Structure formats: C-alpha cells, structure tokens
Amino acid sequence: MAFRIAGILLPQNKSIEFALPFLYGVGLTASQKILTQAHIDFSKKTKDLTEDEQQRIRELVEKNYKVEGDLRREIMGNIKHLKEMGTYRGTRHARKLPVHGQRTKTNSRTVRGNVRKTMMSGKRKLTKT
C-alpha cells in the first residue's frame, strides 16, 4: 500500500522517521515531532502503517507544515522580492554567486562556471606536426 503525502510517494522499506524527510520542507527533527504528535513508533516501516496512522500523519503535515510546491513557491517569491528591492542578497542571487558571505576567490567554482585561473590551465596543448 503506497503512502503519498503532498503528491510525493514515500519509500516503502524505510522506517517512517527517515521516510518523512523525503518531503521538501520536512527534516529529521520535524519528522520526529510529527510522529510524536501522531503517537506512532519511529522504527515502524512505511509499508506497515495502518490507514488510520497514515491519515493522522497526513493531517498533521498538511495542517502544520508548508511542504513541497507551496514552500518552493514561497522561497522563490522571497528571492524575487530581494531582487526587486535591489538588496545585496538579491543581487548575489541574480548573479548566481554565493549569498551567505563565502569567499569566491578560490571556492565556488561550480557556481562561477569552473573558471580556473592558474598558470598552466588555459594554455593550449602543443600538437606535433
């Protein structure tokens, strides 16, 4: 019996404590709080949950947490708002650079497009003629 919350199918062979964080917006701590409120054993497998237990978890998640699409939409809206206001964080987001004060001279290669500025990196290989 498949257990689906907010359009996401949770893994069947994991314990429910570690299956709930597959939802975007639910971490391990939130998962433990949900299971404590629903009076469900942490070590119980997802496939072993009864219909009543599934319904209790589903109601708690939908009532108390923003998950998946709603949360993603809110985060994107917040970033868009920062860009429109012209804040420093907004401009960092717009340029696709690190936002939280990390150094960029040597790190953040993947963000900057893997630009290497060492001595021999840009040199062409000599071809034998």
GUVEXPA-20614 format. One record per residue: z, y, x of N, C-alpha, C in turn; residue in three letters; residue number from 1. Coordinates in nm, 2 decimals. Each point is the difference from the previous one (the first is absolute). Last residue first. Example, Ala and Ser with C-alpha at 12.3 -4.5 7.8 and 13.67 -1.06 7.14 Angstrom:
! GUVEXPA-20614
+--------+--------+--------+--------+--------+--------+--------+--------+--------+-------+-------+
|     nz |     ny |     nx |    caz |    cay |    cax |     cz |     cy |     cx | domar | kemar |
+--------+--------+--------+--------+--------+--------+--------+--------+--------+-------+-------+
|   0.71 |  -0.22 |   1.28 |   0.00 |   0.11 |   0.09 |   0.08 |   0.11 |  -0.08 |   SER |     2 |
|  -0.01 |  -0.57 |   0.03 |   0.00 |   0.12 |  -0.09 |   0.00 |   0.12 |   0.09 |   ALA |     1 |
+--------+--------+--------+--------+--------+--------+--------+--------+--------+-------+-------+
This chain:
! GUVEXPA-20614
+--------+--------+--------+--------+--------+--------+--------+--------+--------+-------+-------+
|     nz |     ny |     nx |    caz |    cay |    cax |     cz |     cy |     cx | domar | kemar |
+--------+--------+--------+--------+--------+--------+--------+--------+--------+-------+-------+
|  -3.54 |   1.82 |   5.37 |  -0.14 |   0.00 |  -0.03 |  -0.08 |  -0.07 |   0.11 |   THR |   129 |
|   0.53 |   0.03 |  -0.25 |  -0.08 |  -0.03 |   0.12 |  -0.15 |   0.00 |  -0.03 |   LYS |   128 |
|   0.42 |   0.30 |  -0.23 |  -0.09 |  -0.12 |  -0.02 |  -0.08 |  -0.02 |   0.13 |   THR |   127 |
|   0.50 |   0.24 |  -0.13 |  -0.13 |   0.01 |   0.08 |  -0.08 |  -0.13 |  -0.03 |   LEU |   126 |
|   0.36 |   0.24 |  -0.34 |  -0.02 |  -0.11 |   0.09 |  -0.13 |   0.02 |   0.07 |   LYS |   125 |
|   0.27 |   0.43 |  -0.19 |  -0.09 |  -0.11 |  -0.04 |   0.00 |  -0.11 |   0.11 |   ARG |   124 |
|   0.42 |   0.33 |  -0.14 |  -0.10 |  -0.02 |   0.09 |  -0.10 |  -0.11 |  -0.04 |   LYS |   123 |
|   0.43 |   0.15 |  -0.20 |  -0.13 |   0.05 |  -0.06 |  -0.12 |  -0.02 |   0.09 |   GLY |   122 |
|   0.46 |  -0.13 |   0.13 |  -0.03 |  -0.06 |  -0.13 |  -0.14 |   0.04 |  -0.05 |   SER |   121 |
|   0.26 |   0.11 |   0.42 |  -0.12 |  -0.09 |   0.00 |  -0.04 |  -0.04 |  -0.14 |   MET |   120 |
|   0.39 |   0.30 |   0.07 |  -0.11 |   0.04 |   0.10 |  -0.13 |  -0.08 |  -0.02 |   MET |   119 |
|   0.30 |   0.08 |  -0.43 |   0.04 |  -0.04 |   0.13 |  -0.12 |   0.02 |   0.09 |   THR |   118 |
|   0.07 |   0.07 |  -0.50 |  -0.03 |   0.10 |   0.10 |   0.05 |  -0.03 |   0.14 |   LYS |   117 |
|  -0.13 |  -0.22 |  -0.53 |   0.07 |  -0.02 |   0.13 |  -0.05 |   0.10 |   0.10 |   ARG |   116 |
|   0.03 |  -0.09 |  -0.57 |  -0.06 |   0.08 |   0.11 |   0.08 |  -0.03 |   0.13 |   VAL |   115 |
|   0.03 |  -0.18 |  -0.49 |   0.00 |  -0.08 |   0.13 |  -0.07 |   0.08 |   0.11 |   ASN |   114 |
|   0.10 |   0.17 |  -0.45 |  -0.13 |  -0.06 |   0.02 |  -0.01 |  -0.07 |   0.14 |   GLY |   113 |
|   0.39 |   0.23 |  -0.21 |  -0.10 |   0.09 |   0.05 |  -0.13 |  -0.06 |   0.03 |   ARG |   112 |
|   0.35 |  -0.26 |  -0.17 |  -0.01 |   0.11 |  -0.10 |  -0.11 |   0.09 |   0.05 |   VAL |   111 |
|   0.13 |  -0.36 |   0.27 |  -0.07 |  -0.05 |  -0.11 |  -0.03 |   0.11 |  -0.10 |   THR |   110 |
|   0.26 |   0.09 |   0.39 |  -0.14 |  -0.02 |   0.03 |  -0.08 |  -0.04 |  -0.13 |   ARG |   109 |
|   0.48 |   0.15 |   0.10 |  -0.08 |   0.03 |  -0.12 |  -0.15 |  -0.02 |   0.03 |   SER |   108 |
|   0.32 |   0.12 |   0.43 |   0.00 |  -0.10 |  -0.11 |  -0.09 |   0.04 |  -0.12 |   ASN |   107 |
|   0.04 |   0.26 |   0.40 |  -0.02 |  -0.13 |   0.05 |   0.00 |  -0.10 |  -0.12 |   THR |   106 |
|   0.04 |   0.47 |  -0.09 |  -0.08 |   0.00 |   0.13 |  -0.03 |  -0.15 |   0.04 |   LYS |   105 |
|   0.26 |   0.15 |  -0.39 |  -0.13 |  -0.05 |  -0.02 |  -0.08 |   0.00 |   0.13 |   THR |   104 |
|   0.54 |  -0.04 |  -0.23 |  -0.09 |   0.06 |   0.10 |  -0.14 |  -0.06 |  -0.01 |   ARG |   103 |
|   0.34 |   0.06 |  -0.43 |  -0.03 |  -0.09 |   0.12 |  -0.09 |   0.07 |   0.10 |   GLN |   102 |
|   0.18 |   0.17 |  -0.45 |   0.04 |   0.05 |   0.13 |  -0.02 |  -0.09 |   0.12 |   GLY |   101 |
|  -0.13 |  -0.08 |  -0.48 |   0.14 |   0.01 |   0.02 |   0.04 |   0.03 |   0.14 |   HIS |   100 |
|  -0.46 |  -0.07 |  -0.18 |   0.07 |   0.11 |  -0.08 |   0.14 |   0.02 |   0.05 |   VAL |    99 |
|  -0.50 |  -0.18 |   0.23 |   0.14 |  -0.04 |  -0.04 |   0.08 |   0.12 |  -0.06 |   PRO |    98 |
|  -0.53 |   0.01 |  -0.08 |   0.09 |  -0.01 |   0.12 |   0.14 |  -0.04 |  -0.04 |   LEU |    97 |
|  -0.42 |   0.12 |  -0.26 |   0.03 |  -0.14 |   0.02 |   0.07 |  -0.02 |   0.14 |   LYS |    96 |
|  -0.13 |   0.42 |  -0.25 |  -0.07 |  -0.04 |   0.13 |   0.02 |  -0.14 |   0.04 |   ARG |    95 |
|   0.21 |   0.16 |  -0.40 |  -0.14 |   0.03 |  -0.01 |  -0.08 |  -0.04 |   0.12 |   ALA |    94 |
|   0.48 |  -0.03 |   0.01 |  -0.06 |  -0.10 |  -0.09 |  -0.15 |   0.02 |  -0.01 |   HIS |    93 |
|   0.23 |   0.32 |   0.23 |   0.00 |  -0.12 |   0.07 |  -0.06 |  -0.11 |  -0.08 |   ARG |    92 |
|   0.07 |   0.41 |  -0.21 |  -0.12 |   0.00 |   0.09 |   0.00 |  -0.12 |   0.09 |   THR |    91 |
|   0.36 |   0.04 |  -0.30 |  -0.13 |  -0.02 |  -0.07 |  -0.12 |   0.01 |   0.09 |   GLY |    90 |
|   0.43 |   0.08 |   0.17 |  -0.01 |  -0.14 |  -0.03 |  -0.13 |  -0.03 |  -0.07 |   ARG |    89 |
|   0.11 |   0.45 |   0.08 |  -0.03 |  -0.07 |   0.13 |  -0.02 |  -0.15 |  -0.03 |   TYR |    88 |
|  -0.11 |   0.32 |  -0.41 |   0.12 |  -0.03 |   0.09 |  -0.05 |  -0.07 |   0.12 |   THR |    87 |
|  -0.24 |   0.17 |  -0.41 |  -0.03 |   0.04 |   0.14 |   0.11 |  -0.02 |   0.10 |   GLY |    86 |
|  -0.08 |  -0.08 |  -0.50 |   0.09 |   0.10 |   0.04 |  -0.02 |   0.05 |   0.14 |   MET |    85 |
|  -0.25 |  -0.37 |  -0.17 |  -0.04 |   0.13 |  -0.07 |   0.09 |   0.11 |   0.04 |   GLU |    84 |
|   0.10 |  -0.43 |   0.17 |  -0.13 |   0.05 |   0.06 |  -0.04 |   0.13 |  -0.07 |   LYS |    83 |
|   0.38 |  -0.23 |  -0.16 |   0.03 |   0.05 |   0.13 |  -0.13 |   0.06 |   0.06 |   LEU |    82 |
|  -0.05 |  -0.22 |  -0.41 |   0.08 |   0.13 |  -0.02 |   0.03 |   0.06 |   0.14 |   HIS |    81 |
|  -0.20 |  -0.43 |   0.00 |  -0.10 |   0.10 |  -0.04 |   0.07 |   0.14 |  -0.02 |   LYS |    80 |
|   0.28 |  -0.36 |   0.09 |  -0.08 |   0.03 |   0.12 |  -0.10 |   0.11 |  -0.04 |   ILE |    79 |
|   0.25 |  -0.18 |  -0.35 |   0.08 |   0.08 |   0.08 |  -0.07 |   0.05 |   0.13 |   ASN |    78 |
|  -0.22 |  -0.29 |  -0.30 |   0.01 |   0.13 |  -0.06 |   0.09 |   0.09 |   0.09 |   GLY |    77 |
|  -0.05 |  -0.45 |   0.12 |  -0.12 |   0.07 |   0.02 |   0.00 |   0.14 |  -0.05 |   MET |    76 |
|   0.37 |  -0.28 |  -0.10 |   0.00 |   0.03 |   0.15 |  -0.13 |   0.08 |   0.03 |   ILE |    75 |
|   0.04 |  -0.16 |  -0.44 |   0.10 |   0.11 |   0.02 |   0.00 |   0.04 |   0.15 |   GLU |    74 |
|  -0.27 |  -0.37 |  -0.13 |  -0.05 |   0.13 |  -0.06 |   0.09 |   0.12 |   0.03 |   ARG |    73 |
|   0.14 |  -0.44 |   0.12 |  -0.11 |   0.05 |   0.09 |  -0.05 |   0.13 |  -0.05 |   ARG |    72 |
|   0.32 |  -0.20 |  -0.27 |   0.06 |   0.05 |   0.12 |  -0.11 |   0.05 |   0.10 |   LEU |    71 |
|  -0.13 |  -0.20 |  -0.41 |   0.07 |   0.12 |  -0.03 |   0.05 |   0.06 |   0.13 |   ASP |    70 |
|  -0.21 |  -0.43 |   0.03 |  -0.09 |   0.11 |  -0.02 |   0.07 |   0.14 |  -0.03 |   GLY |    69 |
|   0.33 |  -0.36 |   0.18 |  -0.15 |  -0.02 |   0.00 |  -0.07 |   0.13 |  -0.03 |   GLU |    68 |
|   0.50 |   0.03 |  -0.15 |  -0.07 |  -0.10 |   0.09 |  -0.15 |   0.01 |  -0.01 |   VAL |    67 |
|   0.52 |   0.23 |  -0.13 |  -0.14 |   0.04 |   0.00 |  -0.07 |  -0.10 |   0.09 |   LYS |    66 |
|   0.48 |  -0.09 |  -0.27 |  -0.08 |   0.02 |   0.12 |  -0.14 |   0.04 |  -0.02 |   TYR |    65 |
|   0.35 |  -0.12 |  -0.34 |   0.07 |   0.08 |   0.10 |  -0.08 |   0.03 |   0.13 |   ASN |    64 |
|  -0.17 |  -0.24 |  -0.42 |   0.09 |   0.11 |  -0.04 |   0.05 |   0.09 |   0.11 |   LYS |    63 |
|  -0.28 |  -0.39 |   0.08 |  -0.07 |   0.10 |  -0.08 |   0.08 |   0.12 |  -0.04 |   GLU |    62 |
|   0.21 |  -0.37 |   0.22 |  -0.10 |   0.06 |   0.09 |  -0.07 |   0.11 |  -0.07 |   VAL |    61 |
|   0.30 |  -0.27 |  -0.25 |   0.07 |   0.09 |   0.10 |  -0.09 |   0.07 |   0.09 |   LEU |    60 |
|  -0.19 |  -0.31 |  -0.31 |   0.05 |   0.12 |  -0.07 |   0.08 |   0.09 |   0.10 |   GLU |    59 |
|  -0.17 |  -0.41 |   0.16 |  -0.11 |   0.09 |  -0.03 |   0.05 |   0.13 |  -0.07 |   ARG |    58 |
|   0.31 |  -0.35 |   0.10 |  -0.05 |   0.07 |   0.12 |  -0.10 |   0.10 |  -0.03 |   ILE |    57 |
|   0.15 |  -0.27 |  -0.36 |   0.10 |   0.10 |   0.05 |  -0.04 |   0.07 |   0.12 |   ARG |    56 |
|  -0.29 |  -0.34 |  -0.16 |   0.00 |   0.12 |  -0.09 |   0.11 |   0.10 |   0.04 |   GLN |    55 |
|  -0.02 |  -0.41 |   0.23 |  -0.12 |   0.08 |   0.03 |   0.00 |   0.13 |  -0.08 |   GLN |    54 |
|   0.33 |  -0.32 |  -0.11 |   0.03 |   0.07 |   0.13 |  -0.12 |   0.09 |   0.04 |   GLU |    53 |
|  -0.06 |  -0.27 |  -0.38 |   0.10 |   0.10 |  -0.03 |   0.03 |   0.08 |   0.13 |   ASP |    52 |
|  -0.28 |  -0.37 |   0.02 |  -0.07 |   0.11 |  -0.06 |   0.10 |   0.11 |  -0.03 |   GLU |    51 |
|   0.12 |  -0.31 |   0.41 |  -0.03 |  -0.02 |  -0.14 |  -0.07 |   0.12 |  -0.06 |   THR |    50 |
|  -0.02 |  -0.18 |   0.53 |   0.06 |   0.10 |  -0.10 |  -0.04 |  -0.04 |  -0.14 |   LEU |    49 |
|  -0.15 |  -0.21 |   0.42 |   0.11 |  -0.06 |  -0.07 |   0.06 |   0.09 |  -0.10 |   ASP |    48 |
|  -0.35 |   0.12 |   0.31 |  -0.06 |  -0.10 |  -0.10 |   0.11 |  -0.06 |  -0.08 |   LYS |    47 |
|   0.11 |   0.30 |   0.35 |  -0.06 |   0.07 |  -0.10 |  -0.05 |  -0.09 |  -0.11 |   THR |    46 |
|   0.43 |  -0.14 |   0.29 |  -0.14 |   0.02 |   0.02 |  -0.07 |   0.07 |  -0.12 |   LYS |    45 |
|   0.53 |   0.06 |   0.17 |  -0.09 |  -0.07 |  -0.10 |  -0.15 |   0.03 |   0.03 |   LYS |    44 |
|   0.40 |   0.18 |   0.23 |  -0.07 |  -0.10 |   0.06 |  -0.10 |  -0.08 |  -0.09 |   SER |    43 |
|   0.31 |   0.37 |  -0.14 |  -0.10 |   0.04 |   0.10 |  -0.09 |  -0.11 |   0.05 |   PHE |    42 |
|   0.23 |   0.01 |  -0.49 |   0.03 |  -0.04 |   0.13 |  -0.11 |   0.04 |   0.10 |   ASP |    41 |
|   0.13 |   0.27 |  -0.46 |  -0.08 |  -0.11 |   0.05 |   0.03 |  -0.03 |   0.14 |   ILE |    40 |
|   0.13 |   0.37 |  -0.34 |   0.09 |  -0.12 |   0.01 |  -0.09 |  -0.12 |   0.04 |   HIS |    39 |
|  -0.12 |   0.48 |  -0.05 |  -0.06 |  -0.10 |  -0.09 |   0.08 |  -0.13 |   0.00 |   ALA |    38 |
|   0.12 |   0.36 |   0.30 |   0.01 |   0.05 |  -0.14 |  -0.05 |  -0.10 |  -0.10 |   GLN |    37 |
|  -0.05 |  -0.11 |   0.45 |   0.14 |   0.01 |  -0.03 |   0.02 |   0.05 |  -0.15 |   THR |    36 |
|  -0.43 |  -0.01 |   0.18 |   0.04 |  -0.13 |  -0.03 |   0.15 |   0.00 |  -0.03 |   LEU |    35 |
|  -0.19 |   0.41 |   0.13 |  -0.06 |  -0.05 |  -0.13 |   0.05 |  -0.13 |  -0.04 |   ILE |    34 |
|   0.13 |   0.17 |   0.42 |   0.06 |   0.08 |  -0.11 |  -0.05 |  -0.05 |  -0.13 |   LYS |    33 |
|  -0.21 |  -0.17 |   0.39 |   0.14 |  -0.06 |  -0.02 |   0.08 |   0.07 |  -0.11 |   GLN |    32 |
|  -0.43 |   0.17 |   0.11 |  -0.01 |  -0.13 |  -0.05 |   0.13 |  -0.06 |  -0.03 |   SER |    31 |
|  -0.02 |   0.40 |   0.22 |  -0.02 |   0.02 |  -0.14 |  -0.02 |  -0.13 |  -0.07 |   ALA |    30 |
|   0.04 |  -0.01 |   0.47 |   0.13 |   0.05 |  -0.06 |  -0.02 |   0.02 |  -0.15 |   THR |    29 |
|  -0.38 |  -0.12 |   0.25 |   0.10 |  -0.11 |  -0.01 |   0.13 |   0.04 |  -0.07 |   LEU |    28 |
|  -0.42 |   0.28 |  -0.15 |   0.03 |  -0.06 |   0.13 |   0.11 |  -0.11 |  -0.01 |   GLY |    27 |
|  -0.39 |   0.27 |  -0.31 |   0.12 |  -0.08 |  -0.01 |   0.02 |  -0.06 |   0.14 |   VAL |    26 |
|  -0.38 |   0.27 |  -0.09 |   0.11 |   0.08 |  -0.05 |   0.13 |  -0.07 |  -0.02 |   GLY |    25 |
|  -0.45 |  -0.26 |  -0.01 |   0.00 |   0.12 |   0.07 |   0.11 |   0.09 |  -0.07 |   TYR |    24 |
|   0.01 |  -0.54 |   0.00 |  -0.03 |   0.11 |  -0.08 |   0.01 |   0.13 |   0.08 |   LEU |    23 |
|   0.13 |  -0.41 |   0.18 |  -0.15 |   0.01 |   0.00 |  -0.05 |   0.11 |  -0.09 |   PHE |    22 |
|   0.47 |  -0.12 |   0.05 |  -0.05 |   0.10 |   0.08 |  -0.15 |   0.00 |   0.02 |   PRO |    21 |
|   0.23 |  -0.35 |  -0.26 |  -0.01 |   0.13 |  -0.06 |  -0.05 |   0.12 |   0.09 |   LEU |    20 |
|   0.08 |  -0.45 |   0.16 |  -0.12 |   0.01 |  -0.08 |  -0.01 |   0.14 |  -0.06 |   ALA |    19 |
|   0.39 |  -0.17 |   0.24 |  -0.11 |   0.04 |   0.09 |  -0.13 |   0.02 |  -0.07 |   PHE |    18 |
|   0.38 |  -0.13 |  -0.25 |   0.05 |   0.11 |   0.08 |  -0.11 |   0.05 |   0.09 |   GLU |    17 |
|  -0.06 |  -0.40 |  -0.26 |  -0.03 |   0.13 |  -0.07 |   0.04 |   0.12 |   0.07 |   ILE |    16 |
|  -0.16 |  -0.44 |   0.27 |   0.12 |   0.04 |  -0.09 |  -0.03 |   0.13 |  -0.06 |   SER |    15 |
|  -0.43 |  -0.28 |   0.11 |   0.11 |   0.07 |   0.07 |   0.12 |   0.02 |  -0.10 |   LYS |    14 |
|  -0.43 |  -0.22 |  -0.12 |   0.09 |  -0.08 |   0.09 |   0.10 |   0.08 |   0.08 |   ASN |    13 |
|  -0.34 |   0.20 |  -0.31 |   0.08 |  -0.10 |  -0.07 |   0.10 |  -0.07 |   0.09 |   GLN |    12 |
|  -0.21 |   0.53 |   0.01 |  -0.01 |  -0.14 |   0.06 |   0.09 |  -0.10 |  -0.06 |   PRO |    11 |
|  -0.18 |   0.43 |  -0.29 |   0.10 |  -0.03 |   0.10 |  -0.02 |  -0.14 |   0.06 |   LEU |    10 |
|  -0.34 |   0.37 |  -0.24 |   0.05 |  -0.14 |  -0.01 |   0.09 |  -0.03 |   0.12 |   LEU |     9 |
|  -0.13 |   0.48 |  -0.27 |   0.00 |  -0.07 |   0.13 |   0.06 |  -0.14 |  -0.02 |   ILE |     8 |
|  -0.04 |   0.35 |  -0.34 |  -0.13 |  -0.04 |   0.04 |   0.00 |  -0.08 |   0.13 |   GLY |     7 |
|   0.41 |   0.15 |  -0.21 |  -0.09 |   0.12 |   0.03 |  -0.13 |  -0.04 |   0.05 |   ALA |     6 |
|   0.27 |  -0.41 |   0.01 |   0.07 |   0.13 |  -0.04 |  -0.10 |   0.11 |   0.04 |   ILE |     5 |
|   0.01 |  -0.58 |  -0.08 |  -0.07 |   0.12 |   0.03 |   0.08 |   0.12 |  -0.05 |   ARG |     4 |
|   0.00 |  -0.56 |   0.10 |   0.09 |   0.11 |  -0.03 |  -0.07 |   0.13 |   0.05 |   PHE |     3 |
|  -0.15 |  -0.54 |  -0.15 |  -0.02 |   0.11 |   0.09 |   0.09 |   0.12 |  -0.05 |   ALA |     2 |
|   0.03 |  -0.56 |  -0.03 |   0.00 |   0.12 |  -0.09 |   0.00 |   0.12 |   0.09 |   MET |     1 |
+--------+--------+--------+--------+--------+--------+--------+--------+--------+-------+-------+
